[in-house]
Amino acid sequence: MNASGTRPLVAGIHHVSLLVADTGRALEFYRDLLGLEQDPRRPELGYPGAWLGIGDRQLHLIELPNPDAAAERPEHAGHDRHLALRVTDIDLLQQRLERAAIPFTRSRSGRAALFCRDPDGNGLEFIGA
């Protein structure tokens, strides 16, 4: 029940969509680097993209021109719109990002979290479990 005594209409998040300029390049990041599993059930939608599993949720990559491509983004992705994901081993993730030469910043709150951007500039927060 919510504050008004009624049951909430929204029950949870099913998926989040991110715009990407190149699905293949995005899959190298999300599937190959982060280890997300690609869902082969994505139908032909008339544009390139991919569905990836995150637990019982999904991340949808949509290949379209990015309206934010020319926008200046803050260095720390935590000061921008971003997707926050829980990770089982934040140290291993840090090592993978370093090996791939992907810049990241640590949480400024002192939490076990780090922030980076995918190849298209989408902000990501990774929170240690």
Wavefront OBJ file of the C-alpha trace (Angstrom):
o trace
v 0.000 0.000 0.000
v 1.164 3.530 -0.694
v 0.616 6.683 1.387
v -2.934 7.079 0.051
v -3.819 3.526 1.127
v -4.112 2.134 -2.383
v -2.048 -0.494 -4.098
v 0.589 1.037 -6.429
v -0.265 0.736 -10.108
v 3.394 0.381 -11.171
v 4.771 -2.958 -9.991
v 8.391 -2.801 -11.149
v 10.819 -2.147 -13.974
v 10.769 -4.506 -16.957
v 13.541 -2.945 -19.056
v 15.581 0.164 -19.703
v 16.445 1.323 -23.230
v 19.634 3.094 -24.260
v 20.398 4.709 -27.610
v 23.554 3.468 -29.308
v 25.172 4.497 -32.584
v 26.545 1.021 -33.383
v 24.936 -2.131 -31.975
v 28.056 -4.237 -32.567
v 30.274 -1.816 -30.661
v 27.697 -1.597 -27.852
v 27.554 -5.409 -27.633
v 31.342 -5.523 -27.244
v 30.885 -3.363 -24.142
v 27.699 -4.786 -22.595
v 27.939 -8.442 -23.662
v 31.670 -9.032 -23.981
v 33.112 -6.721 -21.297
v 30.298 -6.718 -18.725
v 29.114 -10.275 -19.428
v 25.418 -9.588 -20.044
v 23.659 -12.340 -21.970
v 22.094 -11.401 -25.309
v 18.439 -12.422 -25.653
v 17.907 -14.097 -29.047
v 14.128 -13.577 -28.837
v 14.330 -9.949 -29.995
v 12.068 -9.723 -33.040
v 12.812 -7.721 -36.185
v 11.693 -4.233 -35.212
v 12.743 -2.305 -38.310
v 15.949 -0.943 -36.754
v 19.127 -2.540 -35.379
v 19.468 -3.226 -31.695
v 19.738 -5.944 -29.075
v 18.100 -7.132 -25.880
v 20.318 -8.141 -22.968
v 19.367 -9.863 -19.726
v 20.052 -8.365 -16.303
v 18.639 -10.830 -13.790
v 14.927 -10.973 -14.570
v 15.066 -7.521 -16.211
v 16.331 -6.392 -19.600
v 18.482 -3.739 -21.178
v 17.367 -2.796 -24.687
v 19.966 -1.292 -27.006
v 18.352 0.786 -29.741
v 20.491 1.814 -32.699
v 19.273 5.259 -33.674
v 20.877 8.655 -34.109
v 21.590 9.911 -30.601
v 20.044 13.336 -29.936
v 22.605 13.853 -27.138
v 25.646 13.104 -29.324
v 26.791 16.719 -29.410
v 25.846 17.480 -25.804
v 28.594 18.085 -23.302
v 28.298 15.501 -20.534
v 29.669 15.891 -16.993
v 32.907 13.974 -16.360
v 31.336 12.139 -13.405
v 28.350 10.163 -14.743
v 26.706 10.366 -11.317
v 25.917 14.002 -12.103
v 24.023 13.006 -15.231
v 21.129 10.713 -16.041
v 22.428 7.188 -15.678
v 21.542 3.531 -15.256
v 22.584 1.980 -11.927
v 23.467 -1.723 -11.900
v 24.418 -4.004 -9.012
v 27.604 -5.998 -9.499
v 28.868 -9.027 -7.612
v 32.548 -8.011 -7.733
v 33.321 -4.326 -8.090
v 37.092 -4.934 -7.978
v 36.877 -7.335 -10.929
v 34.779 -4.786 -12.824
v 37.383 -2.103 -12.109
v 40.113 -4.392 -13.466
v 38.116 -5.031 -16.662
v 37.491 -1.312 -17.180
v 41.181 -0.557 -16.636
v 42.267 -3.277 -19.099
v 39.828 -1.885 -21.675
v 41.112 1.680 -20.997
v 37.617 2.866 -20.060
v 37.787 5.867 -17.736
v 35.767 5.668 -14.518
v 35.301 7.567 -11.281
v 34.564 6.319 -7.778
v 31.459 7.285 -5.867
v 31.951 10.608 -4.112
v 29.686 9.452 -1.265
v 32.157 6.793 -0.133
v 29.886 3.923 -1.228
v 31.379 0.916 -3.019
v 30.362 2.220 -6.434
v 31.976 3.442 -9.604
v 30.766 5.345 -12.627
v 31.683 5.238 -16.301
v 30.219 5.843 -19.728
v 29.567 3.319 -22.455
v 30.997 3.951 -25.943
v 27.964 6.163 -26.727
v 28.286 8.330 -23.624
v 25.429 6.735 -21.663
v 26.110 7.089 -17.930
v 26.450 3.909 -15.862
v 26.755 3.407 -12.122
v 27.950 0.077 -10.754
v 27.124 -0.627 -7.115
v 28.932 -3.353 -5.183
v 26.668 -6.020 -3.719
l 1 2 3 4 5 6 7 8 9 10 11 12 13 14 15 16 17 18 19 20 21 22 23 24 25 26 27 28 29 30 31 32 33 34 35 36 37 38 39 40 41 42 43 44 45 46 47 48 49 50 51 52 53 54 55 56 57 58 59 60 61 62 63 64 65 66 67 68 69 70 71 72 73 74 75 76 77 78 79 80 81 82 83 84 85 86 87 88 89 90 91 92 93 94 95 96 97 98 99 100 101 102 103 104 105 106 107 108 109 110 111 112 113 114 115 116 117 118 119 120 121 122 123 124 125 126 127 128 129
